[in-house]
Amino acid sequence: MDQARAIETLTYSGAISQALAREHQTITNAIELISEAVLSGAPPTTVECLLDMLVTFCEGHFTSEERYLNDRGYRESRSHATAHEDLLRLCRAAQSLGREGLLGYTGEISFLLRSLRSHIDNFDKPAHASIDLASSATA
């Protein structure tokens, strides 16, 4: 809940880049929580619920981040959106495996977490740094 308030406060104060970074951390934490739930033998309904929340949160985050990048004229917006589509496809694949009770046997969650971290390093950090640099140059 504190993370949600922090994201909301940052967003409304205009610190969108920082809010999006908090959202990245929220997604990472959610994937780690799902992994822990699977490894500890949590009931399938619990894992399904966590996966449903992850997919819903990612859909909203990706939409708002893409809008943020487009609104600021980021040149790599299209490739960034394509990378989001790929991540969402991985989230949905994990969601399907969770519904079938197979998630703990596939390595899908580990792959999803590595993919998310790679996306943050290779797409999000450079995009946000570029926008922050352009914003400070015009200020």
N, C-alpha and C positions, 0 to 999 in steps of 0.2 A: 504494500500500500504506500509506503514512503517513496518508493521508486516512481509510482504513478503520480504522486503529488509533485515530485521533483520535475518529472517530464512536463507536467501541465504548467508548472510555474515557469520553467525555462521557455516553453513554447509561447506562453502569453507575454513574457517579458521581451520576446524577440530574439532570444538566444536559440534559434532553431537548430543550428549545427550541434550545439551542446545537448539539446533535447534528443536529437537523432542518435548521438553517441550513447546517451543513456538507454535509448530503445535498443541499440545494438547489444548492450550489456544485458538488458532484460531478455532478449532472445537467446543469448548465450546461456544465461542462467536457466532459462526454461528447458533448453535442450539438455543441459547437465542434470536438471531435476528429473527429466524423463528417463535419462540413462540410469540414474540412481533408482528410480522406481522400477524399471525393468530388471535391473540387477538384483534388487532386493525382493523380487517376486511379488510386487504389488498386484492387486486384482486387475484383470484386463480392463474393467470399466474405468478404473482410476487412470490407467495409461491412456485409454481412449480419450478421456476428458482432457488430460494434459495436452495430448496431441491436437485435439480440436481447438483448444485455446491457443496453442502455438500457431496453427495455420491462420486462425482469425487475426491474431496480433500481427503476424508477418504480412498478411494482405493489407492491413491498414498502414503498417509502417512503410512497406514498399511504395504504396500509393502516395503517401505524404512525402517521402524522400524524393520520389521521381518528380513530383510537383515542385518541390524546393529546388531541385537541380534545373529543371526546365525554366522556372521563373527567373533564375539567375543566369540563364544563357550558357549553362555548362555544355561544352562541345561534345562530351562523351556520354550525354544523357541516354542515347539509344542503346549503346552497348551496356550501360549500367542497368537499364530496364531489362535487357535480355538476360543479364546475369541474375536479376531478381526472379525472372520467370524460371530459370534453371533451379534456383534455390527453392522456390515455391513448389516446383515439381518434386524435388527431393523431400520436402516436408509432407506433401500429399502422399508420396510413396510410403513414407514412414507411417503416416496415418492409416493407410490401407493395411499395411503389415500389422499394425497395432490392433486393428479391428479383427484381423484373422488370428491374433494371438501368436504371431510369428516374429515380432520385432526383436525379441531377445536372441534370436538365432541367426540374424542376418548381418550384423555389423553396420546396419543402416544408420543407427544413431551416431556412431563414431564417425562415419563418413559425413553425415549431415553437420556435425559439429566442426570437423576439419574444413568442410566446404564453407561454412559460415565464417570461420576465422580467416580463411583465405580471401573470401569476398571483402571482408572488412579491411584487411591489409592492402589488397590489390585494387579495390574499387572505391570503398567509402573514404578511407583516410586521404587518398590523393584528391578525390572529388571535393571533399570538404576543405582541405587545405587550399586548393585552387580557388574556391569560392571565397574563403576567408581572406586570401591574399588579394584577390580582385576587389573585395569590399574595402579592405584597408587602403588600397591604392586610390580609390575614389573618394575616400573620406577626407 
